[in-house]
Amino acid sequence: MAQASARRPLMQLAEAQQKIERALLSFGLEASEAEAETRWILDHLGFSTLTQRVSPGQLLAPLQWEQAQALLARRQVHEPLQYILGNQPFCGLLLKVTPAVLIPRPETEELVHLALNTLPVIAEALRIADFGTGSGAIALALAQELQKRRQASQIWASDLSAAALALAAENAHLNHLNEAVIFLEGDGLAPFLALDLELDLLISNPPYVPLAQWQTLAPEVQLYEPQMALTPGEDPLRFYRLLAEQGPHLLRSGGQLWLELEASLASETQSLFLNEDWVQVRLLPDFAGQTRFLNALRV
């Protein structure tokens, strides 16, 4: 009986929510980030967003609170929650993520939506290539949406990293898109050029963070995300030069190019495409008003 009376009482969901959110705030997160991550952690523990809102008196089992504390211990040393939980939502998909790949961002979801809005509806299959696919986010999101539209497609996705491609293939399987994307390993655009494609869309979120800027990024990024997926080194425009020069060899006449880019280098990036190979070269903002995307058509 003494043991039972000394046992710690079970914690209500509302109390757990407050404790987790306070802990995240103490780690340096903004209030909105702490609130969002708290919801995500509790959902991972088995409490849906609806349950969190309407049943604050539900009790956590001791094991659930132990799991929450273990998650917070990892978050305290700046490990991204996406890596801790092992997944990231993206355009209606749930993608597995590890430190082998960049965590997909909301801006890249915008890139996907922008590209989809410019794709034609055609009787034959749309031909699409995703350069630097990482987790497979862009290619798989395009594949899923085109399936919903009943638009046939052939999609290829490349990466230099074998580990990233293995994860991308796993994400295709997890999201029932096994047959929708062909993954290719190789440097630059060589894997696509070897296939002699005439694409309707070439899309990419290549590494673009200037090295000096990368060194100032949050510890979540510097300590855990793959540097090679974020910064190309000394020349931040390296991959844009490649795309400007070799992209025309991959696209059909009138084919679309869609790229994510560094806002501070937007004009310099655009200038690489102002030549006889490209027309209608335009820059577009993201949801925060930052110049973030480039769109161009092959002549």
N, C-alpha and C positions, 0 to 999 in steps of 0.2 A: 504493500500500500504506500509506503514511504516513497518507493521508486516511482510509482504512478503519479503521486502528488507533486513530485519534483520535476516530472516531465514537462518540457516547455509546451504551453498551449499552442494549438494550431493557429497559423496566421491567416487572416482574411485577405482576400484578393486586393481590396482597397489599400490595406497596409503594405502589402508586398509591392504594389504599384508605386506608392509613395517612396518606399525605401530604395527601389531600383532607380527611380527617376532622380532622387537626391544623390545617389551614388554617381550616376552618369554626369550630373551637373558638376559634381566635385572633381570629375576627371577632365573638365574643361569643355564639355559639349554645350552648345547653345540650347536654350530652352526648347525650341521646336525640335531640335535633333534628339534631345533627351526624351522628350515625350514620344516621338516616333519610335525610337529604339526600345523604349519601355514596352510599348504595344507589341513590337516585334518579338521581344524576349518572352513576354507572357503568352503570346500566340504559340511560340515554339514549345512552351511548357504545357500547352494543351488548353489554353483559355482564349477562345476566339475574340475578335474585336467586339462582337455583339455581347458576348458574355462579360467582357471587361466593363462594358457600358451599363448593362442592365442587372448584373448580378454581383455587385461589389462585395457581398457578404460571403461568397463562396470561399471555401477553405482550401489552402494549399497543403498537400501532403508533405511530410518532412523531406522526402526525396526531391520533390519539386523545388523546394526552397534551397536545398543543397545544390541542385543543378543551377539555379539562378546565381548563387554565390560563386560557383565555379566559372560561369560565363562572365560575371562582373570582374573576377580576378584577371581574366585574360583581357577584358576590355580596358582595365585600368592601365595596362602597359601598352595601350594604343593599338592593339590588334583590331582590325576592322570587324565589325559585327558580322558582315557578310562572310568573312573567312571563318569566324567562330561557328556560325550556324551552318555554313557550307553552301549557302545559296543566295541568289539575288533575283527578284522579280524583274522581268524585262518584256515590255510589249505583250503582256498576257502569258508569257512563258515563265517557268520557274527554272532558272539556270543554276547548275552546280558551279561553284567558284572555289578556287584554291589559289595560293600564292603563285601558281604557275601562270595565272592570267590576270589581266586588269579587271577590276570590278566594273561592270557596265554602268554608265552614268545616264541620268535623265536626258542630257543633251543628245546622246546617241540615239535614244528613243525618238527624239525629234527628227534626227537625220533620217531614220527609217520612215517616219510618217511623210516627211517632205518628198523623199524619193518615190514612195508609193503613189503619192498624189500626181506625179508627173509621168508615171508609166502608162503606156498605151494599152488599150484592150485589143488584143489581136487573136486571130484564130489559131495561129501556131504558138509554140512554147516561147515565152520570154526567156532570153539568155542573159544571165546575171553573174557577175564575179565580185566577190568580197575579198579585198586585199588586206591581210593582217587580221584574220578573223578572231584570234584569241579564243574566247569561250564559245565562239560560234554565234554570238548574240545577233548580229546584223543579219547574217545569212538565214538563220533559223526563223527570225521574226518575219523576214520577207517571205520565206517559204510558207509559213503558217497563214499569213494574210492572203497570199495569192491562192492558196488552197481554198480559203473561205470564199474568195471571189470566183472560184471555179476557173481560174486562169492557169493554164498549163505553164510550167516553167522548168528550166534547167539552170541549176545554181551550182557554181563552183566557189570554194572558199580556200584561201591559202594562208599559211603561216610558216615562219622560219623555225618555230619551236615545236618539236615533236610532242612535248608534254602538253602544250596548249591544244594541239590537234587531237590528241587522245581525249582530252576533256571535252572538246567541241563535239567529237563523235559520240561521247557518252551523253552529252546534252541532247543531241539529235535523237538518241534512243529513248531517253527519259521523257521527251516531249513528242514521241511517236512520229518523228520526222526522219526516220532512218534512211529512207529512199529519196529524200527531198534535196539533199545537198551532197556534193562530192568534195571531200577534203583533200587538199594537195599540200605536200611539204616542199618548201624551197625558198630561195632567196629572191627578193624583189618580185617582179612580174613574170619571171622566167617560167614558173609552172603554168601560167595562163598562155604565154606566148608559144609554148611548146605544143599547145592544142590547136593553134590557128583558129581562134574564136572570132566571131563577129557578134559582139555583145550589144544588147539593148541598154544595159546598165553596168557601169563600173562604179563601185561604191567602196569607201574606205574611211576608217578612223585611224590614220597612221600615227605613230609616235610623233608628237609635235611640241612638247614642252621644252623650251630652251634650257640648256644644262644649268645655267645660273639660276633660273627660276625653280628648277627641280630641287635645288639645294635649299630652297626656302619653304618648300611645301610641308604640310602637316606631317607629324611623325607616322600617322596611319598610312600615309602614302610612301614616305621615304623608307620606313623600316620594313614594310610588308609587301607592297605591290612591286611587280617586276619592273626594274628601271628600264629595261630594253623595250617595254611596251609603252613607256611614257615619253622618253626622250631619245632622240636619234643621235645625241652626242653634240659635237661642236657645231654642226650645221643643222639648225632646226628645220630648214626647208628641204633637207635631203630627199625625203620621200615625195615631196610635191614636185621637185625637179624631175624625179623619175616618172611620176604619173603624167606630168606635162609632156615629157619627151616620148614615152613609150605607150601611154594610154591610147593615142590615136591608132596604133597598130592592133588594138584589141576591140575597139568599138566599130560598129557599123556607122555609116553616114547618118547623122541625126541621133546617134546613141547618146545617152545621158551619162554624165559624170557627176557624182555627188560625194563631197568630202567634208569631214569635220576639220576645223583648223584652230590655230592659236589666234585669239582676237587681236593681240598686239602686233601680229605679223600679217594681218588680213590683206592689206594693200600689197605688200611684198609677195604674198602667195598668189594673189590675183594676177599680178604682173607676169608671172611665169606662164600663164595661159593666154596672154594677149598676143597671139601669133596666128599664122595662117591655118593652123590645125584645129582651132577652137573658135566657136562663135557663142554669142549670148552668155558671156562669162559674167556671173553676178554673185554678189555676196549677200548673205541673209543673216538676220539676228536670231539668237536663241530666245527662250522664254524670259530671260533676264535682261534682254536688250543688248547683249554682247554680240558683236559680229562673230559668228561661229561656223558658218557653212559656206561652201562654194559649190556652185552649180554651173556646168558648161555643157555645150553640145559639140559633138565632133562634126567637123565640116563634111 
